[in-house]
Amino acid sequence: MATFGSWMIGAVDFVEDRLTRLERVTPSAGLVDRFNAVDIVVDDVPLIDDLPQSLDPPADPPHIPLGRIEVATGGEPARLIVHRRTVEQRSDDKAVREQLVREIVVRLAAELLDIEPDTLDPEYDATE
């Protein structure tokens, strides 16, 4: 049975494989080394500071982040963080959930590396 952890590992392995392929074309970019320096983290829920701050009830449900990045500071490495419970609440279907984890990791990794998500995953759809 697939677990959230295995989906994260699969998504990270996918990104590492794509970066390795990109490095063959553009070896000076150092994308693999930069990604390998990132801490990959699974948190249960987003930080309070990441949530919409409004006392008025929203017309639509508030956007609850599925993940976030923290840039490297001082001696601390950059972090790519996926919020497990938020992802689990978006879908009851395991295959959809696994795809969602991959999309989140691709989007956040691309943001950290300052490249377009579809550079990492040609099937990435920014409109979803």
C-alpha positions as a Markdown table, in Angstrom:
| # | Residue | x | y | z |
|---|---|---|---|---|
| 1 | Met | 0.0 | 0.0 | 0.0 |
| 2 | Ala | 1.4 | 3.4 | -1.0 |
| 3 | Thr | 1.9 | 5.9 | 1.8 |
| 4 | Phe | 2.4 | 9.6 | 1.8 |
| 5 | Gly | 6.1 | 9.1 | 2.5 |
| 6 | Ser | 6.5 | 6.9 | -0.6 |
| 7 | Trp | 4.8 | 9.5 | -2.7 |
| 8 | Met | 7.2 | 12.1 | -1.5 |
| 9 | Ile | 10.2 | 9.9 | -2.2 |
| 10 | Gly | 8.8 | 9.2 | -5.7 |
| 11 | Ala | 8.3 | 12.9 | -6.4 |
| 12 | Val | 11.7 | 13.9 | -5.1 |
| 13 | Asp | 13.3 | 11.0 | -7.2 |
| 14 | Phe | 11.4 | 12.3 | -10.2 |
| 15 | Val | 12.7 | 15.9 | -9.7 |
| 16 | Glu | 16.3 | 14.6 | -9.2 |
| 17 | Asp | 16.1 | 12.5 | -12.4 |
| 18 | Arg | 14.8 | 15.4 | -14.4 |
| 19 | Leu | 17.5 | 17.7 | -13.0 |
| 20 | Thr | 20.2 | 15.1 | -13.9 |
| 21 | Arg | 18.9 | 15.1 | -17.4 |
| 22 | Leu | 18.9 | 18.9 | -17.6 |
| 23 | Glu | 22.5 | 19.0 | -16.3 |
| 24 | Arg | 23.6 | 16.9 | -19.2 |
| 25 | Val | 22.3 | 19.7 | -21.5 |
| 26 | Thr | 23.4 | 22.6 | -19.3 |
| 27 | Pro | 26.2 | 21.4 | -17.0 |
| 28 | Ser | 27.1 | 24.8 | -15.6 |
| 29 | Ala | 23.7 | 25.3 | -14.0 |
| 30 | Gly | 24.5 | 23.2 | -10.9 |
| 31 | Leu | 20.9 | 22.3 | -10.5 |
| 32 | Val | 21.4 | 18.9 | -9.0 |
| 33 | Asp | 23.9 | 20.2 | -6.4 |
| 34 | Arg | 21.5 | 23.0 | -5.5 |
| 35 | Phe | 18.5 | 20.7 | -5.2 |
| 36 | Asn | 20.6 | 18.2 | -3.1 |
| 37 | Ala | 21.3 | 21.0 | -0.6 |
| 38 | Val | 17.6 | 21.5 | 0.0 |
| 39 | Asp | 15.9 | 19.9 | 3.0 |
| 40 | Ile | 12.8 | 18.0 | 2.0 |
| 41 | Val | 10.2 | 18.2 | 4.8 |
| 42 | Val | 6.6 | 16.9 | 5.4 |
| 43 | Asp | 4.6 | 19.0 | 7.9 |
| 44 | Asp | 1.1 | 18.1 | 9.0 |
| 45 | Val | -0.4 | 21.5 | 8.5 |
| 46 | Pro | 0.7 | 25.0 | 7.3 |
| 47 | Leu | 2.0 | 27.6 | 9.8 |
| 48 | Ile | -0.6 | 30.0 | 11.1 |
| 49 | Asp | 1.3 | 32.8 | 9.3 |
| 50 | Asp | 0.7 | 31.0 | 6.0 |
| 51 | Leu | -3.1 | 31.1 | 6.3 |
| 52 | Pro | -5.3 | 34.0 | 5.1 |
| 53 | Gln | -5.8 | 36.6 | 7.8 |
| 54 | Ser | -9.4 | 37.9 | 7.7 |
| 55 | Leu | -12.1 | 38.3 | 10.2 |
| 56 | Asp | -14.8 | 38.4 | 7.4 |
| 57 | Pro | -16.1 | 35.1 | 6.2 |
| 58 | Pro | -14.7 | 34.5 | 2.7 |
| 59 | Ala | -17.0 | 34.2 | -0.3 |
| 60 | Asp | -15.0 | 31.2 | -1.4 |
| 61 | Pro | -13.1 | 28.8 | 0.9 |
| 62 | Pro | -9.8 | 30.3 | 1.8 |
| 63 | His | -6.7 | 29.1 | 0.0 |
| 64 | Ile | -4.9 | 26.8 | 2.3 |
| 65 | Pro | -1.3 | 26.2 | 1.0 |
| 66 | Leu | -0.3 | 22.7 | 0.0 |
| 67 | Gly | 3.3 | 23.5 | 0.6 |
| 68 | Arg | 5.9 | 26.2 | 0.9 |
| 69 | Ile | 9.6 | 26.9 | 0.5 |
| 70 | Glu | 11.9 | 28.6 | 3.0 |
| 71 | Val | 15.0 | 30.1 | 1.4 |
| 72 | Ala | 18.4 | 29.4 | 2.8 |
| 73 | Thr | 19.5 | 31.8 | 5.6 |
| 74 | Gly | 22.8 | 32.0 | 7.3 |
| 75 | Gly | 23.9 | 28.4 | 7.9 |
| 76 | Glu | 20.4 | 27.0 | 7.4 |
| 77 | Pro | 19.6 | 25.2 | 4.1 |
| 78 | Ala | 16.6 | 26.0 | 2.0 |
| 79 | Arg | 13.6 | 23.9 | 2.8 |
| 80 | Leu | 10.8 | 22.4 | 0.6 |
| 81 | Ile | 7.8 | 21.7 | 2.7 |
| 82 | Val | 4.7 | 19.8 | 1.8 |
| 83 | His | 1.6 | 19.9 | 4.1 |
| 84 | Arg | 0.4 | 16.4 | 4.4 |
| 85 | Arg | -3.1 | 16.9 | 5.9 |
| 86 | Thr | -3.9 | 19.7 | 3.4 |
| 87 | Val | -3.0 | 17.4 | 0.5 |
| 88 | Glu | -4.9 | 14.5 | 2.0 |
| 89 | Gln | -8.1 | 16.7 | 2.3 |
| 90 | Arg | -7.9 | 17.6 | -1.3 |
| 91 | Ser | -8.5 | 14.1 | -2.5 |
| 92 | Asp | -9.7 | 10.7 | -1.3 |
| 93 | Asp | -8.3 | 9.0 | -4.4 |
| 94 | Lys | -4.7 | 7.7 | -3.8 |
| 95 | Ala | -3.7 | 8.1 | -7.5 |
| 96 | Val | -4.8 | 11.7 | -7.6 |
| 97 | Arg | -3.1 | 12.4 | -4.2 |
| 98 | Glu | 0.1 | 10.9 | -5.5 |
| 99 | Gln | 0.0 | 13.1 | -8.6 |
| 100 | Leu | -0.8 | 16.1 | -6.4 |
| 101 | Val | 2.3 | 15.5 | -4.3 |
| 102 | Arg | 4.4 | 15.3 | -7.5 |
| 103 | Glu | 3.0 | 18.6 | -8.8 |
| 104 | Ile | 3.6 | 20.3 | -5.4 |
| 105 | Val | 7.3 | 19.1 | -5.3 |
| 106 | Val | 7.9 | 20.1 | -8.9 |
| 107 | Arg | 6.4 | 23.6 | -8.4 |
| 108 | Leu | 8.3 | 24.3 | -5.2 |
| 109 | Ala | 11.6 | 22.8 | -6.5 |
| 110 | Ala | 11.3 | 25.0 | -9.6 |
| 111 | Glu | 10.6 | 28.0 | -7.5 |
| 112 | Leu | 13.7 | 27.3 | -5.3 |
| 113 | Leu | 15.9 | 26.7 | -8.4 |
| 114 | Asp | 14.5 | 29.7 | -10.3 |
| 115 | Ile | 13.3 | 27.7 | -13.3 |
| 116 | Glu | 9.9 | 27.1 | -14.8 |
| 117 | Pro | 8.0 | 24.0 | -13.5 |
| 118 | Asp | 7.5 | 22.7 | -17.0 |
| 119 | Thr | 11.3 | 22.6 | -17.4 |
| 120 | Leu | 11.2 | 19.9 | -14.7 |
| 121 | Asp | 8.0 | 18.2 | -15.8 |
| 122 | Pro | 6.8 | 18.8 | -19.4 |
| 123 | Glu | 3.4 | 17.6 | -18.3 |
| 124 | Tyr | 3.1 | 20.2 | -15.5 |
| 125 | Asp | 0.0 | 22.3 | -16.0 |
| 126 | Ala | 0.2 | 25.7 | -14.3 |
| 127 | Thr | -3.6 | 26.3 | -14.7 |
| 128 | Glu | -4.5 | 23.5 | -12.2 |
